[in-house]
Amino acid sequence: RTNSLAQVLKQKGYTSAFFHGGKNGTMNFDAYTASAGFDYYFGMREYNNDDDFDGSWGIWDEPYLRYCATEISKLKTPFLSSIFTLSSHHPFKLPQAYKNTFPKNGLDIAPCIGYTDYALRQFFYCAQQKPWYKNTLFVIVPDHTANSNDPFYANALGQHAIPIVFFAPDNAFKGHSSTLIQHMDIMPSLLDTLGFDLPFFAFGNSVFKPLKNRMA
């Protein structure tokens, strides 16, 4: 059994959806999200337009993120949605229209990172027009590191160092923190910001609580 964010928030009436533009069955995302209590799964099959297929993983990030913003707007509020992008993965291809748009900086992955960053920007432009935008907390996080020309990432510590961004349109979160946190801290942190008042189990701790009040 698992105690997922989707299951926990369902107790408060939240609708949940997981978005991944890859072929359905990729990394068993659809099977896992069903077992984790998500109400909806949106994959390449649900997107239903192979004109935007990248030939390898699934749907290019830019059109897929626009699609996500549209489908999220159809969810009953309050909602939890998770989006897993794919265009920054090997074999590091770009849509023809963006072949020479983003700098390579000596790394094959660099233009794809630039493209995904651009796609994410377009998502936020679209989301800003939606009624749910101002009342939404966004968490932006990679699942792992990638190739880099920065020496910091060439060691055991750097290979596991990723950023986590908490963004609220009302500027509730400001500044930068070097406090060490992990993916497992995201769930209790989100529940903390919501003032969640029911019991739940999590391996992590809220990053918004003082260190002395956090579990070891």
PAZA-483223 format. One record per atom (N, C-alpha, C, CB): y, x, z. Coordinates in steps of 0.02 Angstrom, whole numbers, padded with zeros to 5 digits, always signed. Glycine has a CB too. Layout:
<sites>
YXZ;...
</sites>
This chain:
<sites>
-00060+00042+00000;+00000+00000+00000;+00062+00043+00000;+00000-00047+00061;+00114+00019-00032;+00178+00053-00032;+00232+00006-00005;+00197+00078-00104;+00285+00035+00016;+00342-00002+00042;+00401+00014-00003;+00357+00014+00118;+00407-00019-00060;+00457-00001-00109;+00524-00035-00096;+00433-00018-00179;+00576-00008-00127;+00642-00037-00121;+00643-00108-00149;+00694+00006-00157;+00606-00119-00204;+00602-00186-00233;+00571-00236-00184;+00562-00185-00298;+00518-00215-00151;+00484-00260-00103;+00529-00274-00042;+00418-00229-00080;+00561-00222-00017;+00603-00230+00042;+00662-00276+00027;+00628-00162+00066;+00696-00265-00030;+00755-00305-00046;+00737-00376-00066;+00794-00272-00101;+00675-00388-00087;+00654-00456-00104;+00660-00502-00043;+00582-00456-00131;+00654-00472+00017;+00661-00512+00078;+00732-00540+00086;+00643-00470+00139;+00779-00509+00050;+00849-00531+00052;+00868-00567-00013;+00895-00472+00064;+00819-00586-00052;+00833-00625-00112;+00851-00585-00174;+00886-00672-00098;+00838-00520-00173;+00855-00478-00231;+00805-00486-00288;+00860-00405-00210;+00830-00491-00349;+00790-00487-00409;+00786-00413-00428;+00820-00530-00467;+00729-00391-00457;+00722-00320-00473;+00695-00310-00543;+00675-00286-00423;+00718-00257-00576;+00697-00242-00644;+00696-00166-00654;+00743-00276-00695;+00646-00143-00692;+00640-00072-00709;+00646-00064-00784;+00572-00042-00683;+00688-00018-00806;+00701-00007-00877;+00680+00064-00898;+00776-00018-00893;+00639+00068-00949;+00622+00132-00980;+00609+00120-01053;+00559+00165-00945;+00647+00154-01096;+00643+00142-01168;+00581+00171-01201;+00702+00170-01200;+00536+00201-01162;+00475+00230-01191;+00423+00178-01209;+00446+00279-01142;+00371+00201-01243;+00316+00157-01261;+00286+00128-01198;+00263+00194-01304;+00272+00064-01199;+00242+00032-01140;+00177+00068-01122;+00230-00043-01152;+00169+00084-01059;+00111+00122-01036;+00127+00195-01024;+00056+00116-01086;+00185+00219-01049;+00205+00288-01038;+00209+00303-00963;+00273+00302-01072;+00173+00354-00942;+00172+00376-00872;+00154+00320-00824;+00240+00405-00853;+00123+00267-00851;+00102+00209-00810;+00160+00177-00772;+00048+00230-00761;+00221+00184-00799;+00279+00154-00766;+00271+00079-00758;+00342+00170-00805;+00247+00045-00810;+00242-00028-00807;+00191-00050-00755;+00224-00057-00875;+00135-00015-00752;+00084-00033-00702;+00109-00019-00631;+00019+00006-00715;+00142+00038-00622;+00166+00055-00555;+00220+00006-00532;+00193+00126-00553;+00268-00008-00575;+00323-00052-00553;+00297-00122-00536;+00377-00056-00608;+00244-00144-00571;+00214-00209-00554;+00184-00206-00484;+00161-00228-00606;+00148-00151-00469;+00117-00145-00403;+00169-00134-00349;+00067-00088-00403;+00226-00107-00368;+00280-00094-00320;+00324-00155-00308;+00323-00036-00343;+00309-00209-00342;+00345-00271-00328;+00405-00286-00372;+00366-00270-00260;+00415-00247-00426;+00471-00262-00470;+00457-00327-00508;+00483-00204-00520;+00508-00367-00517;+00500-00431-00551;+00493-00424-00626;+00558-00477-00535;+00528-00376-00655;+00529-00369-00728;+00523-00296-00748;+00593-00399-00758;+00491-00285-00806;+00488-00219-00837;+00512-00225-00908;+00415-00190-00834;+00558-00180-00928;+00585-00180-00995;+00570-00112-01028;+00662-00193-00995;+00523-00112-01075;+00505-00051-01110;+00521-00056-01184;+00431-00037-01101;+00490-00013-01223;+00502-00013-01296;+00480-00079-01327;+00465+00046-01328;+00426-00108-01302;+00402-00171-01329;+00453-00227-01320;+00335-00191-01297;+00483-00230-01261;+00532-00281-01247;+00597-00270-01286;+00547-00284-01172;+00613-00206-01298;+00673-00190-01338;+00665-00217-01408;+00684-00114-01339;+00606-00209-01437;+00586-00243-01499;+00631-00227-01559;+00586-00317-01488;+00648-00162-01566;+00685-00141-01626;+00668-00068-01640;+00763-00150-01616;+00618-00056-01681;+00595+00012-01696;+00645+00052-01737;+00529+00009-01731;+00699+00021-01760;+00750+00059-01796;+00782+00111-01751;+00804+00011-01824;+00779+00101-01685;+00809+00147-01637;+00757+00192-01605;+00846+00109-01583;+00696+00195-01634;+00643+00238-01607;+00657+00311-01625;+00573+00216-01635;+00649+00356-01576;+00664+00426-01588;+00607+00464-01620;+00682+00460-01523;+00551+00431-01631;+00494+00463-01664;+00447+00498-01616;+00518+00511-01714;+00466+00502-01552;+00424+00537-01503;+00414+00496-01439;+00455+00604-01485;+00467+00489-01401;+00462+00457-01336;+00473+00382-01337;+00511+00488-01290;+00527+00362-01371;+00544+00291-01370;+00612+00279-01400;+00542+00264-01299;+00652+00237-01369;+00717+00217-01395;+00771+00267-01373;+00735+00145-01371;+00814+00287-01421;+00869+00332-01404;+00909+00305-01345;+00914+00342-01466;+00936+00350-01304;+00971+00330-01244;+01032+00286-01257;+00993+00391-01207;+01072+00302-01307;+01134+00265-01316;+01122+00190-01329;+01173+00294-01375;+01082+00171-01379;+01071+00099-01389;+01032+00068-01332;+01035+00087-01454;+00987+00107-01301;+00947+00078-01248;+00989+00063-01186;+00889+00124-01229;+01036+00107-01169;+01078+00095-01111;+01125+00036-01122;+01119+00157-01095;+01148+00026-01184;+01187-00034-01199;+01144-00097-01188;+01215-00032-01272;+01082-00092-01211;+01034-00147-01201;+01024-00161-01127;+00967-00130-01236;+01018-00108-01087;+01009-00115-01015;+01067-00154-00984;+01003-00047-00982;+01128-00136-01002;+01186-00170-00975;+01185-00245-00991;+01251-00139-01001;+01162-00261-01051;+01157-00331-01072;+01104-00368-01032;+01143-00336-01147;+01044-00337-01026;+00989-00371-00991;+01002-00376-00916;+00924-00333-01004;+01034-00325-00887;+01050-00328-00817;+01095-00388-00803;+01085-00262-00794;+01139-00403-00849;+01186-00459-00840;+01149-00527-00838;+01238-00460-00896;+01087-00528-00862;+01048-00590-00861;+01009-00599-00796;+01000-00591-00919;+01007-00547-00754;+00969-00551-00692;+01006-00594-00641;+00957-00481-00664;+00967-00630-00602;+00996-00669-00548;+01021-00621-00494;+00945-00719-00519;+01081-00631-00471;+01109-00588-00419;+01090-00614-00350;+01186-00584-00425;+01085-00570-00300;+01092-00497-00306;+01032-00466-00340;+01102-00466-00236;+01042-00405-00367;+00986-00374-00403;+00982-00300-00389;+00993-00386-00478;+00922-00274-00401;+00909-00202-00401;+00882-00185-00470;+00857-00181-00344;+00912-00136-00503;+00886-00115-00568;+00881-00039-00569;+00931-00140-00626;+00831-00014-00603;+00819+00058-00609;+00811+00074-00683;+00757+00081-00568;+00845+00126-00706;+00842+00147-00776;+00818+00219-00780;+00911+00139-00811;+00767+00232-00819;+00739+00299-00829;+00753+00318-00901;+00662+00302-00811;+00798+00365-00912;+00816+00386-00981;+00764+00434-01009;+00886+00418-00982;+00769+00449-01074;+00717+00492-01104;+00742+00542-01157;+00667+00449-01136;+00803+00536-01181;+00824+00577-01238;+00835+00650-01221;+00887+00549-01266;+00836+00668-01157;+00845+00739-01140;+00779+00776-01131;+00886+00744-01076;+00725+00746-01157;+00659+00777-01152;+00639+00811-01218;+00607+00725-01133;+00593+00858-01212;+00562+00890-01271;+00534+00835-01317;+00506+00940-01250;+00542+00840-01382;+00559+00899-01423;+00633+00908-01437;+00524+00894-01488;+00677+00881-01395;+00749+00893-01398;+00779+00875-01465;+00763+00966-01382;+00767+00812-01486;+00796+00788-01548;+00856+00742-01534;+00742+00749-01589;+00898+00735-01584;+00957+00692-01578;+00959+00644-01637;+01021+00733-01575;+00991+00586-01629;+01002+00542-01687;+01041+00580-01741;+01040+00477-01666;+01028+00565-01802;+01059+00600-01858;+01135+00601-01852;+01038+00568-01924;+01164+00547-01828;+01237+00542-01824;+01267+00591-01773;+01256+00471-01805;+01225+00619-01729;+01250+00664-01677;+01222+00735-01683;+01234+00636-01608;+01196+00753-01740;+01163+00817-01750;+01207+00876-01731;+01141+00824-01821;+01270+00875-01748;+01314+00932-01736;+01372+00913-01689;+01342+00959-01802;+01361+00866-01645;+01414+00841-01602;+01420+00878-01536;+01403+00768-01588;+01364+00898-01508;+01363+00926-01440;+01344+01000-01442;+01314+00887-01396;+01378+01042-01402;+01366+01114-01403;+01296+01132-01378;+01417+01150-01360;+01268+01186-01407;+01201+01208-01389;+01201+01257-01331;+01167+01239-01449;+01251+01299-01327;+01257+01347-01272;+01194+01389-01261;+01273+01311-01208;+01160+01404-01316;+01101+01446-01312;+01039+01412-01287;+01116+01504-01270;+01041+01347-01276;+00983+01311-01250;+00966+01251-01295;+00996+01287-01178;+00903+01242-01312;+00884+01186-01355;+00898+01119-01322;+00810+01191-01372;+00895+01117-01255;+00904+01054-01220;+00978+01034-01214;+00873+01059-01151;+01024+01082-01220;+01094+01070-01206;+01124+01012-01247;+01134+01132-01219;+01114+01009-01314;+01142+00953-01351;+01114+00886-01328;+01128+00962-01425;+01051+00885-01306;+01021+00822-01283;+01051+00801-01216;+00945+00830-01276;+01067+00850-01174;+01101+00834-01112;+01170+00805-01127;+01107+00896-01067;+01205+00835-01176;+01270+00810-01197;+01265+00739-01223;+01300+00855-01249;+01212+00726-01262;+01203+00659-01290;+01189+00608-01235;+01145+00659-01341;+01145+00625-01188;+01129+00580-01133;+01191+00566-01090;+01073+00608-01090;+01232+00618-01079;+01294+00609-01042;+01340+00561-01079;+01329+00677-01032;+01344+00569-01145;+01385+00523-01186;+01357+00452-01182;+01386+00548-01260;+01291+00445-01186;+01260+00379-01182;+01273+00346-01115;+01184+00385-01195;+01271+00385-01062;+01285+00359-00996;+01357+00336-00991;+01270+00411-00942;+01402+00374-01022;+01473+00354-01023;+01481+00287-01058;+01516+00409-01057;+01446+00277-01114;+01450+00214-01150;+01422+00156-01108;+01411+00219-01216;+01370+00172-01069;+01342+00121-01024;+01395+00098-00975;+01281+00148-00987;+01432+00144-00946;+01482+00126-00897;+01541+00089-00929;+01508+00188-00860;+01559+00108-00990;+01611+00070-01025;+01590-00003-01033;+01626+00101-01094;+01526-00013-01049;+01499-00080-01058;+01494-00116-00991;+01431-00078-01092;+01469-00081-00940;+01459-00111-00874;+01525-00133-00843;+01424-00062-00828;+01579-00096-00857;+01644-00113-00828;+01668-00182-00849;+01695-00061-00849;+01641-00207-00904;+01661-00273-00928;+01620-00330-00897;+01655-00276-01004;+01570-00312-00857;+01524-00362-00829;+01548-00384-00759;+01453-00334-00825;+01535-00445-00741;+01557-00471-00675;+01524-00436-00616;+01544-00545-00670;+01465-00406-00626;+01429-00374-00570;+01452-00303-00557;+01355-00374-00585;+01491-00274-00601;+01507-00203-00598;+01541-00183-00532;+01552-00184-00655;+01593-00219-00513;+01633-00198-00454;+01595-00205-00389;+01696-00239-00451;+01540-00243-00390;+01502-00255-00329;+01436-00217-00330;+01489-00330-00319;+01432-00164-00371;+01370-00128-00380;+01376-00056-00356;+01348-00129-00453;+01325-00031-00322;+01321+00039-00303;+01274+00073-00352;+01296+00048-00229;+01299+00125-00385;+01260+00162-00434;+01235+00228-00404;+01302+00176-00497;+01173+00244-00418;+01145+00308-00397;+01121+00344-00460;+01086+00299-00346;+01148+00404-00472;+01130+00442-00532;+01094+00505-00509;+01193+00460-00574;+01032+00513-00532;+00991+00569-00509;+00940+00588-00561;+00957+00552-00442;+00929+00653-00574;+00874+00674-00618;+00809+00676-00578;+00889+00744-00649;+00753+00674-00614;+00688+00678-00579;+00667+00751-00568;+00634+00641-00618;+00695+00797-00607;+00679+00868-00598;+00731+00911-00635;+00607+00884-00625;+00727+00976-00626;+00773+01022-00659;+00750+01033-00732;+00778+01089-00622;+00790+01071-00769;+00774+01086-00839;+00793+01159-00853;+00812+01038-00887;+00783+01179-00915;+00802+01247-00935;+00876+01258-00923;+00785+01260-01009;+00894+01318-00902;+00964+01333-00888;+00977+01407-00900;+00982+01314-00815;+01039+01424-00917;+01058+01494-00923;+01094+01519-00860;+01102+01505-00985;+01093+01478-00807;+01122+01496-00743;+01068+01530-00701;+01151+01434-00707;+01079+01592-00679;+01029+01628-00639;+01006+01591-00577;+01056+01695-00619;+01048+01547-00550;+01029+01511-00490;+00964+01472-00499;+01085+01463-00469;+00954+01446-00561;+00895+01404-00574;+00834+01444-00594;+00912+01354-00627;+00837+01509-00588;+00780+01552-00608;+00738+01573-00548;+00806+01613-00644;+00745+01538-00493;+00705+01554-00433;+00677+01490-00404;+00749+01592-00380;+00634+01498-00353;+00598+01440-00325;+00646+01388-00296;+00550+01464-00270;+00701+01410-00266;+00749+01362-00239;+00785+01324-00295;+00800+01399-00194;+00810+01362-00343;+00846+01331-00397;+00804+01284-00439;+00875+01383-00441;+00740+01299-00446;+00696+01257-00486;+00685+01188-00456;+00629+01291-00495;+00705+01180-00394;+00698+01114-00362;+00766+01086-00340;+00652+01120-00302;+00820+01114-00366;+00887+01092-00346;+00916+01045-00398;+00934+01153-00336;+00930+00984-00378;+00959+00934-00423;+01017+00899-00387;+00905+00881-00446;+01064+00871-00423;+01118+00833-00391;+01098+00759-00382;+01182+00837-00433;+01126+00727-00333;+01120+00655-00324;+01190+00627-00316;+01074+00637-00263;+01208+00579-00357;+01275+00550-00356;+01271+00478-00333;+01308+00555-00425;+01310+00461-00281;+01320+00392-00260;+01389+00372-00283;+01312+00385-00181;+01392+00320-00325;+01456+00300-00353;+01467+00225-00342;+01459+00317-00428;+01524+00209-00313;+01544+00139-00304;+01612+00130-00338;+01548+00120-00227;+01619+00080-00382;+01682+00069-00417;+01742+00061-00371;+01676+00009-00461;+01731+00040-00308;+01787+00031-00263;+01805+00095-00226;+01772-00024-00212;+01776+00152-00250;+01790+00218-00221;+01770+00223-00147;+01864+00234-00228;+01716+00188-00128;+01693+00191-00059;+01666+00260-00043;+01639+00138-00047;+01642+00296-00094;+01616+00363-00083;+01660+00414-00119;+01543+00369-00107;+01684+00462-00082;+01728+00513-00111;+01705+00582-00089;+01801+00501-00092;+01718+00631-00131;+01705+00700-00112;+01636+00725-00129;+01716+00708-00040;+01622+00786-00105;+01560+00821-00120;+01529+00844-00054;+01572+00881-00168;+01463+00839-00049;+01428+00861+00011;+01372+00909-00009;+01400+00801+00050;+01365+00962+00028;+01311+01010+00016;+01252+00998+00062;+01337+01082+00024;+01253+00941+00097;+01197+00923+00141;+01133+00918+00100;+01212+00857+00177;+01080+00947+00125;+01016+00946+00089;+00984+00877+00096;+00969+01000+00116;+00972+00844+00040;+00937+00780+00039;+00884+00782-00015;+00987+00721+00028;+00842+00730-00016;+00787+00727-00064;+00785+00657-00095;+00720+00745-00031;+00742+00650-00147;+00733+00583-00176;+00714+00532-00123;+00680+00585-00231;+00672+00552-00076;+00647+00504-00026;+00703+00478+00019;+00593+00536+00016;+00761+00511+00019;+00817+00489+00060;+00858+00434+00026;+00862+00547+00076;+00846+00422-00038;+00886+00373-00075;+00876+00303-00048;+00870+00375-00150;+00813+00283-00039;+00798+00215-00016;+00830+00200+00052;+00723+00206-00011;+00818+00239+00105;+00851+00223+00169;+00927+00228+00166;+00825+00269+00223;+00953+00271+00122;+01026+00277+00115;+01055+00212+00085;+01045+00337+00070;+01022+00186+00034;+01045+00123+00004;+01041+00066+00053;+01005+00107-00059;+00985+00062+00089;+00978+00008+00138;+01030+00014+00194;+00907+00009+00169;+01047+00075+00211;+01099+00087+00261;+01166+00060+00237;+01104+00162+00278;+01184+00074+00175;+01249+00051+00148;+01251-00025+00144;+01262+00081+00080;+01193-00057+00136;+01190-00130+00132;+01189-00163+00201;+01129-00151+00093;+01182-00123+00252;+01176-00152+00319;+01111-00190+00328;+01235-00198+00332;+01058-00166+00296;+00993-00200+00298;+00969-00202+00370;+00942-00163+00252;+00949-00262+00393;+00934-00272+00464;+00861-00291+00478;+00978-00325+00491;+00816-00279+00430;+00745-00294+00440;+00705-00229+00444;+00718-00340+00384;+00647-00230+00476;+00606-00169+00480;+00581-00146+00411;+00546-00180+00527;+00578-00082+00400;+00549-00054+00339;+00524+00016+00354;+00600-00053+00280;+00479+00040+00312;+00453+00108+00320;+00478+00152+00264;+00376+00107+00322;+00500+00213+00282;+00521+00261+00231;+00511+00331+00259;+00596+00250+00211;+00493+00378+00215;+00484+00447+00236;+00551+00482+00246;+00441+00486+00186;+00602+00459+00209;+00667+00492+00211;+00714+00462+00263;+00700+00488+00145;+00776+00483+00260;+00827+00461+00308;+00892+00447+00270;+00839+00516+00362;+00933+00405+00300;+00998+00390+00269;+01043+00452+00273;+01031+00330+00304;+01072+00470+00217;+01117+00527+00216;+01186+00509+00245;+01126+00553+00144;+01196+00445+00259;+01260+00423+00285;+01260+00420+00362;+01277+00355+00256;+01205+00438+00393;+01203+00442+00466;+01212+00514+00488;+01136+00414+00492;+01242+00526+00546;+01249+00594+00571;+01180+00626+00578;+01285+00595+00639;+01177+00691+00567;+01113+00727+00570;+01077+00715+00636;+01124+00801+00559;+01112+00712+00691;+01080+00704+00756;+01046+00636+00763;+01131+00714+00811;+01066+00588+00722;+01036+00521+00725;+00983+00510+00672;+01089+00469+00719;+00968+00562+00634;+00918+00556+00581;+00851+00582+00606;+00940+00593+00517;+00798+00550+00583;+00730+00570+00604;+00713+00638+00575;+00679+00517+00583;+00673+00677+00610;+00653+00743+00586;+00601+00735+00530;+00623+00787+00644;
</sites>
